[in-house]
Amino acid sequence: EVQLVESGGGLVQPGGSLRLSCAASGFRFSRSAMTWVRQAPGKGLEWVSTINSGGGSTNYADSVKGRFTISRDNAKNTLFLQMNSLKPEDTAIYYCTVQGTRGQGTQVTVSS
């Protein structure tokens, strides 16, 4: 059974940083591309970033490019999202996803 547990969210001021983590189990993490998506209040899911299985290829939504960095530690079955220069419009629940499954999410709130 695929299990994904996100953590690291919180309240941060505009311009601040957070690092999200996603602990994965129940599948071959090191052979799976992984994705972060987010859902802002009252809106649908938005793709944020994807990383390939080896970590050598990444893609970002235009809205986060240059500010967010996706990475992974295959030895620890963990996915990361480093978020810098946060803006109020980054406020959302952030989920990691694989094989059509996502975790419970972690809330990120950017506000002064």
N, C-alpha and C positions, 0 to 999 in steps of 0.2 A: 504494500500500500504506500503510495506516494504521500509523504508528509513534508510540509514546508512551514517553518516557524520564523516569522519576521520579528525583528527587534531593532531598537535604536532610535525610534521616533521620539518626538517631543515638541516642546514649544521653543522657538528660537526667534530672535529679532531679525528683521531684514538685513541682509548682508552676512548673516551668520552661516555656520556650517553644521552638518550632521552626517554621521556615517551609519547607514542602515546595514543590517546583516540578515541573512536568510540561511537558517540551518536546514539542510535537506537530508532526507533518508527515504528508504524504500525503493530506490531505483539507482541506476548506474550514473551517478552524478557526473563523474569524469567523462562520460560519453554523451552528455546531454547539453545542448544549448540552453541557456537560461535567460529569462526575461523579467524585467521590472515593468509593472504597469501601475497606474494610479487612478484614483477616483476622487475628484473634487466634490464638495457638497453640491448636491442637486444635478450633477453631471454624470455622463457615462464613463466607462473605462477608457483611459488614454494610455497608449503605449509610450514607454519612456526610453527603454534601452534594452538591447540584447547582446549577449556575449556567446561566442561559440564554445564548443566543449573544451578546447585547449586554452582558451583565453587570449588567443592571438588576434582575434577579430571582434570588433565591437561596432555597434551602431547606436545612434542617439536621435531622439526627436529634436527637431529644430529648436523647440522651446527650452531645451536643457543643454544643448550642445555648447561645449566650452565651460560649462559650470559643473556638470555631473560627470563622474567617472565610475564605470562599472568594472568590477574585477571579481576574481574567484580564487579560492584555495581548494584545489581538488583533493589535496591530502586531508583536508578537514571537512570536506563536503559542505562548504560554505560559500555563499554568494554575497557580494558587497555592493553598496552604492554610496559613493562619497559625493555629498552634495555641498557645494560651495556657493557663495554669493546668492543665498536663498532670497526669493521674492515672495510677497504675499500670495501671488498666483500659484506658487508651488504647494500651497496648503491642500492636503489631500490625504487619503489613506493609501499607503504604498503596499503593493503586493509583489511577491516574487511568484513566477509561474513556470510550469513545465508540464508537458503532456496534457494540457487542458485543465490542470489543477492549479489552484492558488491557495496560499495560506490564509490566515485570519487577518493579516495586514497589520501595519503599524501606522499610527496617526502622526502626521507631520503638520504642525501649525506654525506659520510664519507670520508674526504679528509684533508690533511695537507696543 
